[in-house]
């Protein structure tokens, strides 16, 4: 795969954009949803290799977002659990 080098200034702007989008409460909720639904927190394994490839592609997009944000995975897992608990409380 050929990767283009991003100029440092452009990369800094891109990272700032990611942080602006995902740095809000709603953005963090969206990221948590992406993690839950795109195989960041679960296995991509399946007996169908095509399905595994698709799932890995989905997962890689979310991992890229997390890399841009320099996300602490353990902290994010705690936040996801808190969000899920809040959702369960609201449903009760």
Buried (B, 14 or more C-beta within 10 A) or exposed (E): EEEEEEEEEEEEEEBEEBBEBBEEEEBBBBBBEBBBEBBBBEEBEEEEEEEBEBBEEBBEEBBEBBEBBEBEEEEBBEBBEEBEEEEEEEEE
